[in-house]
Amino acid sequence: MKRSDSSCWGPPGGAVELGEAVETATWREVREETGLEPGELALFGVFSGPELFHRYPNSDEVYNVAIVTLTRDWRIEVCLNGEHTDWRWFAPEDIPENNSPLIQPVIEQFKRL
């Protein structure tokens, strides 16, 4: 997905709400951002460390922990919610260079599959 605020490409994602299970947050975020209904999820990996540092426009600073899941089971049509301007599927070798820096470690591991 291409973000409307930075024009960077990246997968759907977001924060886990207080008391929310990671799986529930994944389904919710994907539905909110794309309209897609993901099916069964498989854990791809947990990513953390200095490369996931992010400074928000309001100057808040965080070290993200990304819990990344995969699915091959999708239902419904794509319907972007305004946070993104474009949606495409990419083969690993065709992933655009202008992606979110926070997902670079995920992309590098995904390309090694």
KOLKEMAR-409081 format. One record per atom (N, C-alpha, C, CB): residue number from 0; residue in one letter; atom name; x, y, z. Coordinates in steps of 0.001 Angstrom, whole numbers. Glycine has a CB too. Layout:
BEGIN
+------+------+-------+---------+---------+---------+
! keba ! vogu ! kollo !       X !       Y !       Z !
+------+------+-------+---------+---------+---------+
!  NUM !    a !    CA !       X !       Y !       Z !
...
+------+------+-------+---------+---------+---------+
//
This chain:
BEGIN
+------+------+-------+---------+---------+---------+
! keba ! vogu ! kollo !       X !       Y !       Z !
+------+------+-------+---------+---------+---------+
!    0 !    m !     N !     846 !   -1157 !       0 !
!    0 !    m !    CA !       0 !       0 !       0 !
!    0 !    m !     C !     899 !    1231 !       0 !
!    0 !    m !    CB !    -967 !      -8 !    1213 !
!    1 !    k !     N !     490 !    2267 !    -715 !
!    1 !    k !    CA !    1264 !    3500 !    -765 !
!    1 !    k !     C !     617 !    4509 !     183 !
!    1 !    k !    CB !    1344 !    4064 !   -2227 !
!    2 !    r !     N !    1370 !    4929 !    1188 !
!    2 !    r !    CA !     838 !    5835 !    2208 !
!    2 !    r !     C !     571 !    7227 !    1627 !
!    2 !    r !    CB !    1814 !    5935 !    3392 !
!    3 !    s !     N !    -518 !    7836 !    2036 !
!    3 !    s !    CA !    -861 !    9165 !    1538 !
!    3 !    s !     C !       8 !   10248 !    2183 !
!    3 !    s !    CB !   -2339 !    9458 !    1795 !
!    4 !    d !     N !     554 !   10008 !    3381 !
!    4 !    d !    CA !    1330 !   11049 !    4060 !
!    4 !    d !     C !    2800 !   11070 !    3660 !
!    4 !    d !    CB !    1227 !   10866 !    5545 !
!    5 !    s !     N !    3380 !    9918 !    3287 !
!    5 !    s !    CA !    4811 !    9861 !    2987 !
!    5 !    s !     C !    5108 !    9354 !    1575 !
!    5 !    s !    CB !    5505 !    8978 !    3992 !
!    6 !    s !     N !    4110 !    8856 !     873 !
!    6 !    s !    CA !    4264 !    8229 !    -448 !
!    6 !    s !     C !    5147 !    6988 !    -412 !
!    6 !    s !    CB !    4842 !    9227 !   -1431 !
!    7 !    c !     N !    5366 !    6423 !     768 !
!    7 !    c !    CA !    6133 !    5187 !     903 !
!    7 !    c !     C !    5194 !    3986 !     797 !
!    7 !    c !    CB !    6906 !    5162 !    2250 !
!    8 !    w !     N !    5732 !    2894 !     266 !
!    8 !    w !    CA !    4984 !    1647 !     177 !
!    8 !    w !     C !    5177 !     846 !    1449 !
!    8 !    w !    CB !    5420 !     828 !   -1052 !
!    9 !    g !     N !    4170 !      76 !    1809 !
!    9 !    g !    CA !    4263 !    -800 !    2966 !
!    9 !    g !     C !    3004 !   -1626 !    3120 !
!    9 !    g !    CB !    4519 !       7 !    4228 !
!   10 !    p !     N !    3074 !   -2646 !    3921 !
!   10 !    p !    CA !    1900 !   -3492 !    4136 !
!   10 !    p !     C !     924 !   -2825 !    5092 !
!   10 !    p !    CB !    2316 !   -4866 !    4679 !
!   11 !    p !     N !    -315 !   -3313 !    5149 !
!   11 !    p !    CA !   -1237 !   -2783 !    6154 !
!   11 !    p !     C !    -706 !   -3085 !    7544 !
!   11 !    p !    CB !   -2654 !   -3376 !    5976 !
!   12 !    g !     N !   -1021 !   -2225 !    8486 !
!   12 !    g !    CA !    -559 !   -2453 !    9852 !
!   12 !    g !     C !   -1037 !   -1359 !   10773 !
!   12 !    g !    CB !     954 !   -2546 !    9899 !
!   13 !    g !     N !    -722 !   -1517 !   12024 !
!   13 !    g !    CA !   -1117 !    -518 !   13005 !
!   13 !    g !     C !    -881 !   -1021 !   14402 !
!   13 !    g !    CB !   -2570 !    -134 !   12830 !
!   14 !    a !     N !   -1413 !    -304 !   15349 !
!   14 !    a !    CA !   -1183 !    -587 !   16761 !
!   14 !    a !     C !   -2208 !   -1562 !   17320 !
!   14 !    a !    CB !   -1207 !     700 !   17561 !
!   15 !    v !     N !   -1766 !   -2314 !   18317 !
!   15 !    v !    CA !   -2651 !   -3176 !   19092 !
!   15 !    v !     C !   -3286 !   -2308 !   20174 !
!   15 !    v !    CB !   -1876 !   -4407 !   19713 !
!   16 !    e !     N !   -4604 !   -2350 !   20264 !
!   16 !    e !    CA !   -5307 !   -1583 !   21301 !
!   16 !    e !     C !   -5091 !   -2248 !   22658 !
!   16 !    e !    CB !   -6831 !   -1475 !   20980 !
!   17 !    l !     N !   -5243 !   -1490 !   23741 !
!   17 !    l !    CA !   -5095 !   -2051 !   25080 !
!   17 !    l !     C !   -6040 !   -3237 !   25263 !
!   17 !    l !    CB !   -5366 !    -975 !   26154 !
!   18 !    g !     N !   -5499 !   -4365 !   25701 !
!   18 !    g !    CA !   -6292 !   -5551 !   25948 !
!   18 !    g !     C !   -6655 !   -6348 !   24709 !
!   18 !    g !    CB !   -7517 !   -5168 !   26642 !
!   19 !    e !     N !   -6225 !   -5913 !   23536 !
!   19 !    e !    CA !   -6578 !   -6583 !   22285 !
!   19 !    e !     C !   -5546 !   -7656 !   21946 !
!   19 !    e !    CB !   -6687 !   -5561 !   21133 !
!   20 !    a !     N !   -5998 !   -8797 !   21455 !
!   20 !    a !    CA !   -5086 !   -9848 !   20996 !
!   20 !    a !     C !   -4428 !   -9413 !   19688 !
!   20 !    a !    CB !   -5841 !  -11200 !   20809 !
!   21 !    v !     N !   -3192 !   -9833 !   19459 !
!   21 !    v !    CA !   -2462 !   -9479 !   18238 !
!   21 !    v !     C !   -3233 !   -9921 !   16995 !
!   21 !    v !    CB !   -1060 !  -10115 !   18245 !
!   22 !    e !     N !   -3778 !  -11127 !   17019 !
!   22 !    e !    CA !   -4537 !  -11618 !   15859 !
!   22 !    e !     C !   -5743 !  -10729 !   15576 !
!   22 !    e !    CB !   -4997 !  -13069 !   16091 !
!   23 !    t !     N !   -6447 !  -10323 !   16612 !
!   23 !    t !    CA !   -7613 !   -9459 !   16444 !
!   23 !    t !     C !   -7193 !   -8113 !   15871 !
!   23 !    t !    CB !   -8345 !   -9266 !   17783 !
!   24 !    a !     N !   -6082 !   -7572 !   16365 !
!   24 !    a !    CA !   -5573 !   -6294 !   15850 !
!   24 !    a !     C !   -5197 !   -6425 !   14378 !
!   24 !    a !    CB !   -4351 !   -5821 !   16671 !
!   25 !    t !     N !   -4600 !   -7544 !   13997 !
!   25 !    t !    CA !   -4228 !   -7762 !   12595 !
!   25 !    t !     C !   -5461 !   -7743 !   11712 !
!   25 !    t !    CB !   -3477 !   -9095 !   12429 !
!   26 !    w !     N !   -6467 !   -8535 !   12073 !
!   26 !    w !    CA !   -7694 !   -8570 !   11267 !
!   26 !    w !     C !   -8346 !   -7190 !   11196 !
!   26 !    w !    CB !   -8688 !   -9592 !   11849 !
!   27 !    r !     N !   -8389 !   -6480 !   12324 !
!   27 !    r !    CA !   -9019 !   -5155 !   12374 !
!   27 !    r !     C !   -8268 !   -4159 !   11490 !
!   27 !    r !    CB !   -9071 !   -4638 !   13824 !
!   28 !    e !     N !   -6956 !   -4096 !   11633 !
!   28 !    e !    CA !   -6163 !   -3129 !   10872 !
!   28 !    e !     C !   -6244 !   -3401 !    9363 !
!   28 !    e !    CB !   -4699 !   -3167 !   11334 !
!   29 !    v !     N !   -6157 !   -4668 !    8972 !
!   29 !    v !    CA !   -6242 !   -4995 !    7546 !
!   29 !    v !     C !   -7613 !   -4607 !    7003 !
!   29 !    v !    CB !   -5973 !   -6503 !    7309 !
!   30 !    r !     N !   -8674 !   -4928 !    7743 !
!   30 !    r !    CA !  -10028 !   -4548 !    7302 !
!   30 !    r !     C !  -10171 !   -3033 !    7195 !
!   30 !    r !    CB !  -11085 !   -5104 !    8273 !
!   31 !    e !     N !   -9704 !   -2302 !    8220 !
!   31 !    e !    CA !   -9833 !    -837 !    8225 !
!   31 !    e !     C !   -9083 !    -189 !    7071 !
!   31 !    e !    CB !   -9325 !    -272 !    9541 !
!   32 !    e !     N !   -7882 !    -677 !    6780 !
!   32 !    e !    CA !   -7031 !     -24 !    5795 !
!   32 !    e !     C !   -7286 !    -473 !    4360 !
!   32 !    e !    CB !   -5606 !    -268 !    6136 !
!   33 !    t !     N !   -7835 !   -1686 !    4178 !
!   33 !    t !    CA !   -7948 !   -2220 !    2820 !
!   33 !    t !     C !   -9335 !   -2719 !    2443 !
!   33 !    t !    CB !   -6984 !   -3326 !    2650 !
!   34 !    g !     N !  -10156 !   -3052 !    3412 !
!   34 !    g !    CA !  -11420 !   -3705 !    3124 !
!   34 !    g !     C !  -11272 !   -5201 !    2955 !
!   34 !    g !    CB !  -12031 !   -3117 !    1894 !
!   35 !    l !     N !  -10028 !   -5698 !    2901 !
!   35 !    l !    CA !   -9790 !   -7132 !    2766 !
!   35 !    l !     C !  -10106 !   -7840 !    4077 !
!   35 !    l !    CB !   -8334 !   -7408 !    2343 !
!   36 !    e !     N !  -10518 !   -9066 !    3961 !
!   36 !    e !    CA !  -10802 !   -9919 !    5116 !
!   36 !    e !     C !   -9771 !  -11046 !    5123 !
!   36 !    e !    CB !  -12277 !  -10488 !    5070 !
!   37 !    p !     N !   -8692 !  -10912 !    5937 !
!   37 !    p !    CA !   -7692 !  -11974 !    5938 !
!   37 !    p !     C !   -8226 !  -13229 !    6600 !
!   37 !    p !    CB !   -6425 !  -11512 !    6643 !
!   38 !    g !     N !   -7785 !  -14369 !    6095 !
!   38 !    g !    CA !   -8171 !  -15651 !    6678 !
!   38 !    g !     C !   -7174 !  -16073 !    7733 !
!   38 !    g !    CB !   -8284 !  -16728 !    5598 !
!   39 !    e !     N !   -6786 !  -17332 !    7688 !
!   39 !    e !    CA !   -5864 !  -17871 !    8680 !
!   39 !    e !     C !   -4520 !  -17151 !    8620 !
!   39 !    e !    CB !   -5668 !  -19377 !    8466 !
!   40 !    l !     N !   -3998 !  -16790 !    9782 !
!   40 !    l !    CA !   -2732 !  -16065 !    9880 !
!   40 !    l !     C !   -1622 !  -17000 !   10351 !
!   40 !    l !    CB !   -2865 !  -14863 !   10841 !
!   41 !    a !     N !    -420 !  -16783 !    9823 !
!   41 !    a !    CA !     769 !  -17515 !   10272 !
!   41 !    a !     C !    1814 !  -16494 !   10685 !
!   41 !    a !    CB !    1322 !  -18470 !    9149 !
!   42 !    l !     N !    2452 !  -16712 !   11815 !
!   42 !    l !    CA !    3492 !  -15792 !   12275 !
!   42 !    l !     C !    4685 !  -15844 !   11328 !
!   42 !    l !    CB !    3932 !  -16135 !   13720 !
!   43 !    f !     N !    5101 !  -14691 !   10826 !
!   43 !    f !    CA !    6290 !  -14584 !    9974 !
!   43 !    f !     C !    7509 !  -14248 !   10824 !
!   43 !    f !    CB !    6087 !  -13511 !    8875 !
!   44 !    g !     N !    7334 !  -13344 !   11786 !
!   44 !    g !    CA !    8450 !  -12976 !   12639 !
!   44 !    g !     C !    8121 !  -11807 !   13538 !
!   44 !    g !    CB !    9650 !  -12650 !   11808 !
!   45 !    v !     N !    8982 !  -11610 !   14514 !
!   45 !    v !    CA !    8890 !  -10467 !   15418 !
!   45 !    v !     C !   10153 !   -9654 !   15201 !
!   45 !    v !    CB !    8728 !  -10912 !   16933 !
!   46 !    f !     N !    9989 !   -8375 !   14904 !
!   46 !    f !    CA !   11099 !   -7503 !   14551 !
!   46 !    f !     C !   11179 !   -6359 !   15553 !
!   46 !    f !    CB !   10940 !   -6962 !   13108 !
!   47 !    s !     N !   12390 !   -6072 !   16020 !
!   47 !    s !    CA !   12600 !   -4979 !   16965 !
!   47 !    s !     C !   14058 !   -4543 !   16874 !
!   47 !    s !    CB !   12228 !   -5408 !   18429 !
!   48 !    g !     N !   14384 !   -3492 !   17588 !
!   48 !    g !    CA !   15759 !   -3026 !   17616 !
!   48 !    g !     C !   15895 !   -1622 !   17069 !
!   48 !    g !    CB !   16637 !   -3961 !   16838 !
!   49 !    p !     N !   17122 !   -1119 !   17003 !
!   49 !    p !    CA !   17347 !     276 !   16617 !
!   49 !    p !     C !   16852 !     623 !   15219 !
!   49 !    p !    CB !   18802 !     585 !   16706 !
!   50 !    e !     N !   16811 !    -352 !   14310 !
!   50 !    e !    CA !   16351 !     -56 !   12952 !
!   50 !    e !     C !   14850 !     217 !   12896 !
!   50 !    e !    CB !   16695 !   -1209 !   12024 !
!   51 !    l !     N !   14136 !     -50 !   13988 !
!   51 !    l !    CA !   12701 !     234 !   14032 !
!   51 !    l !     C !   12391 !    1514 !   14821 !
!   51 !    l !    CB !   11957 !    -948 !   14649 !
!   52 !    f !     N !   13416 !    2348 !   15025 !
!   52 !    f !    CA !   13203 !    3653 !   15655 !
!   52 !    f !     C !   12403 !    4542 !   14705 !
!   52 !    f !    CB !   14563 !    4324 !   16029 !
!   53 !    h !     N !   11472 !    5313 !   15266 !
!   53 !    h !    CA !   10669 !    6226 !   14451 !
!   53 !    h !     C !   10377 !    7504 !   15228 !
!   53 !    h !    CB !    9350 !    5552 !   14010 !
!   54 !    r !     N !   10536 !    8626 !   14547 !
!   54 !    r !    CA !   10166 !    9931 !   15122 !
!   54 !    r !     C !    8943 !   10422 !   14366 !
!   54 !    r !    CB !   11356 !   10979 !   15032 !
!   55 !    y !     N !    7850 !   10630 !   15080 !
!   55 !    y !    CA !    6606 !   11100 !   14483 !
!   55 !    y !     C !    6677 !   12598 !   14219 !
!   55 !    y !    CB !    5412 !   10772 !   15392 !
!   56 !    p !     N !    5823 !   13117 !   13333 !
!   56 !    p !    CA !    5813 !   14556 !   13040 !
!   56 !    p !     C !    5639 !   15432 !   14285 !
!   56 !    p !    CB !    4709 !   14863 !   12060 !
!   57 !    n !     N !    4975 !   14903 !   15325 !
!   57 !    n !    CA !    4785 !   15693 !   16559 !
!   57 !    n !     C !    5980 !   15583 !   17504 !
!   57 !    n !    CB !    3517 !   15236 !   17287 !
!   58 !    s !     N !    7079 !   14968 !   17057 !
!   58 !    s !    CA !    8339 !   14776 !   17782 !
!   58 !    s !     C !    8328 !   13609 !   18761 !
!   58 !    s !    CB !    8676 !   16022 !   18522 !
!   59 !    d !     N !    7220 !   12863 !   18882 !
!   59 !    d !    CA !    7244 !   11646 !   19694 !
!   59 !    d !     C !    8241 !   10677 !   19081 !
!   59 !    d !    CB !    5824 !   10999 !   19793 !
!   60 !    e !     N !    8973 !    9962 !   19940 !
!   60 !    e !    CA !    9954 !    8989 !   19483 !
!   60 !    e !     C !    9618 !    7622 !   20052 !
!   60 !    e !    CB !   11381 !    9411 !   19888 !
!   61 !    v !     N !    9702 !    6584 !   19211 !
!   61 !    v !    CA !    9384 !    5223 !   19650 !
!   61 !    v !     C !   10354 !    4235 !   19016 !
!   61 !    v !    CB !    7923 !    4854 !   19289 !
!   62 !    y !     N !   10529 !    3106 !   19686 !
!   62 !    y !    CA !   11184 !    1943 !   19118 !
!   62 !    y !     C !   10087 !     914 !   18932 !
!   62 !    y !    CB !   12363 !    1403 !   20034 !
!   63 !    n !     N !    9698 !     677 !   17689 !
!   63 !    n !    CA !    8603 !    -212 !   17385 !
!   63 !    n !     C !    8987 !   -1673 !   17584 !
!   63 !    n !    CB !    8135 !      15 !   15973 !
!   64 !    v !     N !    7996 !   -2472 !   17901 !
!   64 !    v !    CA !    8088 !   -3919 !   17858 !
!   64 !    v !     C !    7042 !   -4347 !   16842 !
!   64 !    v !    CB !    7859 !   -4589 !   19287 !
!   65 !    a !     N !    7480 !   -4976 !   15761 !
!   65 !    a !    CA !    6572 !   -5386 !   14698 !
!   65 !    a !     C !    6360 !   -6895 !   14754 !
!   65 !    a !    CB !    7120 !   -4964 !   13317 !
!   66 !    i !     N !    5095 !   -7280 !   14921 !
!   66 !    i !    CA !    4712 !   -8686 !   14874 !
!   66 !    i !     C !    4088 !   -8883 !   13497 !
!   66 !    i !    CB !    3709 !   -9088 !   16059 !
!   67 !    v !     N !    4789 !   -9610 !   12638 !
!   67 !    v !    CA !    4395 !   -9718 !   11232 !
!   67 !    v !     C !    3792 !  -11094 !   10966 !
!   67 !    v !    CB !    5608 !   -9467 !   10299 !
!   68 !    t !     N !    2619 !  -11070 !   10344 !
!   68 !    t !    CA !    1940 !  -12315 !    9994 !
!   68 !    t !     C !    1762 !  -12384 !    8485 !
!   68 !    t !    CB !     570 !  -12425 !   10714 !
!   69 !    l !     N !    1558 !  -13599 !    7994 !
!   69 !    l !    CA !    1292 !  -13836 !    6578 !
!   69 !    l !     C !     -33 !  -14583 !    6453 !
!   69 !    l !    CB !    2456 !  -14640 !    5908 !
!   70 !    t !     N !    -682 !  -14381 !    5327 !
!   70 !    t !    CA !   -1852 !  -15178 !    4988 !
!   70 !    t !     C !   -1893 !  -15353 !    3481 !
!   70 !    t !    CB !   -3159 !  -14517 !    5509 !
!   71 !    r !     N !   -2468 !  -16427 !    3045 !
!   71 !    r !    CA !   -2682 !  -16664 !    1620 !
!   71 !    r !     C !   -4174 !  -16693 !    1319 !
!   71 !    r !    CB !   -2013 !  -17983 !    1176 !
!   72 !    d !     N !   -4961 !  -16356 !    2317 !
!   72 !    d !    CA !   -6411 !  -16474 !    2251 !
!   72 !    d !     C !   -7055 !  -15091 !    2412 !
!   72 !    d !    CB !   -6929 !  -17449 !    3339 !
!   73 !    w !     N !   -7558 !  -14539 !    1313 !
!   73 !    w !    CA !   -8179 !  -13213 !    1319 !
!   73 !    w !     C !   -9610 !  -13288 !     806 !
!   73 !    w !    CB !   -7362 !  -12228 !     466 !
!   74 !    r !     N !  -10474 !  -12481 !    1375 !
!   74 !    r !    CA !  -11847 !  -12352 !     893 !
!   74 !    r !     C !  -12188 !  -10870 !     797 !
!   74 !    r !    CB !  -12852 !  -13099 !    1831 !
!   75 !    i !     N !  -13115 !  -10526 !     -41 !
!   75 !    i !    CA !  -13612 !   -9169 !    -235 !
!   75 !    i !     C !  -12716 !   -8426 !   -1238 !
!   75 !    i !    CB !  -13670 !   -8409 !    1121 !
!   76 !    e !     N !  -13161 !   -7286 !   -1723 !
!   76 !    e !    CA !  -12416 !   -6453 !   -2662 !
!   76 !    e !     C !  -11654 !   -5359 !   -1921 !
!   76 !    e !    CB !  -13363 !   -5832 !   -3700 !
!   77 !    v !     N !  -10543 !   -4909 !   -2487 !
!   77 !    v !    CA !   -9756 !   -3833 !   -1876 !
!   77 !    v !     C !  -10532 !   -2521 !   -1939 !
!   77 !    v !    CB !   -8384 !   -3684 !   -2582 !
!   78 !    c !     N !  -10554 !   -1827 !    -811 !
!   78 !    c !    CA !  -11214 !    -534 !    -698 !
!   78 !    c !     C !  -10389 !     300 !     278 !
!   78 !    c !    CB !  -12715 !    -680 !    -219 !
!   79 !    l !     N !   -9553 !    1204 !    -242 !
!   79 !    l !    CA !   -8652 !    1994 !     602 !
!   79 !    l !     C !   -9442 !    3007 !    1427 !
!   79 !    l !    CB !   -7595 !    2717 !    -260 !
!   80 !    n !     N !   -8928 !    3315 !    2638 !
!   80 !    n !    CA !   -9664 !    4170 !    3573 !
!   80 !    n !     C !   -9187 !    5614 !    3639 !
!   80 !    n !    CB !   -9588 !    3587 !    4925 !
!   81 !    g !     N !   -8303 !    6047 !    2794 !
!   81 !    g !    CA !   -7799 !    7418 !    2837 !
!   81 !    g !     C !   -6384 !    7533 !    3375 !
!   81 !    g !    CB !   -8705 !    8258 !    3667 !
!   82 !    e !     N !   -5935 !    6544 !    4151 !
!   82 !    e !    CA !   -4558 !    6551 !    4637 !
!   82 !    e !     C !   -3583 !    6204 !    3518 !
!   82 !    e !    CB !   -4397 !    5569 !    5799 !
!   83 !    h !     N !   -4118 !    5634 !    2438 !
!   83 !    h !    CA !   -3279 !    5152 !    1339 !
!   83 !    h !     C !   -3860 !    5593 !       7 !
!   83 !    h !    CB !   -3144 !    3617 !    1383 !
!   84 !    t !     N !   -2973 !    5739 !    -989 !
!   84 !    t !    CA !   -3402 !    6211 !   -2308 !
!   84 !    t !     C !   -3382 !    5126 !   -3376 !
!   84 !    t !    CB !   -2529 !    7350 !   -2747 !
!   85 !    d !     N !   -2741 !    3983 !   -3081 !
!   85 !    d !    CA !   -2631 !    2937 !   -4085 !
!   85 !    d !     C !   -2449 !    1602 !   -3394 !
!   85 !    d !    CB !   -1465 !    3216 !   -5054 !
!   86 !    w !     N !   -2801 !     534 !   -4095 !
!   86 !    w !    CA !   -2673 !    -834 !   -3593 !
!   86 !    w !     C !   -2195 !   -1708 !   -4741 !
!   86 !    w !    CB !   -4029 !   -1364 !   -3003 !
!   87 !    r !     N !   -1181 !   -2516 !   -4488 !
!   87 !    r !    CA !    -694 !   -3464 !   -5500 !
!   87 !    r !     C !     -99 !   -4678 !   -4806 !
!   87 !    r !    CB !     360 !   -2800 !   -6434 !
!   88 !    w !     N !    -121 !   -5798 !   -5513 !
!   88 !    w !    CA !     613 !   -6986 !   -5083 !
!   88 !    w !     C !    1957 !   -6941 !   -5796 !
!   88 !    w !    CB !    -179 !   -8326 !   -5403 !
!   89 !    f !     N !    3049 !   -7274 !   -5097 !
!   89 !    f !    CA !    4378 !   -7291 !   -5696 !
!   89 !    f !     C !    5041 !   -8648 !   -5469 !
!   89 !    f !    CB !    5250 !   -6159 !   -5115 !
!   90 !    a !     N !    5727 !   -9133 !   -6477 !
!   90 !    a !    CA !    6623 !  -10267 !   -6283 !
!   90 !    a !     C !    7790 !   -9760 !   -5425 !
!   90 !    a !    CB !    7124 !  -10868 !   -7673 !
!   91 !    p !     N !    8406 !  -10637 !   -4628 !
!   91 !    p !    CA !    9500 !  -10169 !   -3759 !
!   91 !    p !     C !   10560 !   -9356 !   -4483 !
!   91 !    p !    CB !   10157 !  -11341 !   -3103 !
!   92 !    e !     N !   10929 !   -9759 !   -5697 !
!   92 !    e !    CA !   11985 !   -9041 !   -6425 !
!   92 !    e !     C !   11501 !   -7701 !   -6991 !
!   92 !    e !    CB !   12515 !   -9910 !   -7559 !
!   93 !    d !     N !   10201 !   -7460 !   -6981 !
!   93 !    d !    CA !    9644 !   -6220 !   -7530 !
!   93 !    d !     C !    9170 !   -5231 !   -6466 !
!   93 !    d !    CB !    8499 !   -6547 !   -8439 !
!   94 !    i !     N !    9444 !   -5516 !   -5197 !
!   94 !    i !    CA !    9032 !   -4598 !   -4131 !
!   94 !    i !     C !    9716 !   -3253 !   -4364 !
!   94 !    i !    CB !    9388 !   -5173 !   -2710 !
!   95 !    p !     N !    8965 !   -2143 !   -4365 !
!   95 !    p !    CA !    9558 !    -835 !   -4648 !
!   95 !    p !     C !   10632 !    -434 !   -3632 !
!   95 !    p !    CB !    8473 !     219 !   -4678 !
!   96 !    e !     N !   11555 !     374 !   -4076 !
!   96 !    e !    CA !   12618 !     879 !   -3209 !
!   96 !    e !     C !   12093 !    1905 !   -2210 !
!   96 !    e !    CB !   13730 !    1494 !   -4046 !
!   97 !    n !     N !   11066 !    2675 !   -2613 !
!   97 !    n !    CA !   10563 !    3731 !   -1728 !
!   97 !    n !     C !    9521 !    3147 !    -763 !
!   97 !    n !    CB !    9946 !    4902 !   -2560 !
!   98 !    n !     N !   10009 !    2229 !      97 !
!   98 !    n !    CA !    9130 !    1662 !    1104 !
!   98 !    n !     C !    9441 !    2279 !    2460 !
!   98 !    n !    CB !    9271 !     130 !    1156 !
!   99 !    s !     N !    8546 !    2063 !    3391 !
!   99 !    s !    CA !    8732 !    2594 !    4734 !
!   99 !    s !     C !   10004 !    2014 !    5345 !
!   99 !    s !    CB !    7508 !    2281 !    5622 !
!  100 !    p !     N !   10906 !    2845 !    5866 !
!  100 !    p !    CA !   12141 !    2321 !    6467 !
!  100 !    p !     C !   11871 !    1327 !    7593 !
!  100 !    p !    CB !   12983 !    3465 !    6997 !
!  101 !    l !     N !   10749 !    1473 !    8276 !
!  101 !    l !    CA !   10445 !     584 !    9389 !
!  101 !    l !     C !   10180 !    -854 !    8948 !
!  101 !    l !    CB !    9253 !    1107 !   10142 !
!  102 !    i !     N !    9828 !   -1057 !    7694 !
!  102 !    i !    CA !    9567 !   -2430 !    7245 !
!  102 !    i !     C !   10741 !   -3036 !    6479 !
!  102 !    i !    CB !    8331 !   -2459 !    6372 !
!  103 !    q !     N !   11836 !   -2294 !    6344 !
!  103 !    q !    CA !   12981 !   -2811 !    5594 !
!  103 !    q !     C !   13506 !   -4137 !    6149 !
!  103 !    q !    CB !   14094 !   -1788 !    5593 !
!  104 !    p !     N !   13642 !   -4302 !    7486 !
!  104 !    p !    CA !   14100 !   -5613 !    7978 !
!  104 !    p !     C !   13124 !   -6744 !    7618 !
!  104 !    p !    CB !   14289 !   -5564 !    9499 !
!  105 !    v !     N !   11842 !   -6449 !    7588 !
!  105 !    v !    CA !   10836 !   -7453 !    7223 !
!  105 !    v !     C !   11002 !   -7833 !    5758 !
!  105 !    v !    CB !    9398 !   -6924 !    7487 !
!  106 !    i !     N !   11150 !   -6832 !    4891 !
!  106 !    i !    CA !   11316 !   -7083 !    3466 !
!  106 !    i !     C !   12565 !   -7910 !    3192 !
!  106 !    i !    CB !   11381 !   -5768 !    2702 !
!  107 !    e !     N !   13671 !   -7568 !    3857 !
!  107 !    e !    CA !   14904 !   -8309 !    3654 !
!  107 !    e !     C !   14746 !   -9772 !    4032 !
!  107 !    e !    CB !   16025 !   -7686 !    4455 !
!  108 !    q !     N !   14069 !  -10051 !    5151 !
!  108 !    q !    CA !   13852 !  -11441 !    5538 !
!  108 !    q !     C !   12882 !  -12135 !    4586 !
!  108 !    q !    CB !   13326 !  -11517 !    6972 !
!  109 !    f !     N !   11849 !  -11422 !    4144 !
!  109 !    f !    CA !   10867 !  -11995 !    3220 !
!  109 !    f !     C !   11527 !  -12394 !    1904 !
!  109 !    f !    CB !    9727 !  -10998 !    2957 !
!  110 !    k !     N !   12443 !  -11579 !    1413 !
!  110 !    k !    CA !   13125 !  -11874 !     153 !
!  110 !    k !     C !   14027 !  -13099 !     251 !
!  110 !    k !    CB !   13941 !  -10678 !    -283 !
!  111 !    r !     N !   14396 !  -13504 !    1463 !
!  111 !    r !    CA !   15246 !  -14693 !    1655 !
!  111 !    r !     C !   14440 !  -15992 !    1673 !
!  111 !    r !    CB !   16032 !  -14568 !    2957 !
!  112 !    l !     N !   13114 !  -15892 !    1649 !
!  112 !    l !    CA !   12277 !  -17115 !    1681 !
!  112 !    l !     C !   12490 !  -17958 !     445 !
!  112 !    l !    CB !   10791 !  -16755 !    1804 !
+------+------+-------+---------+---------+---------+
//
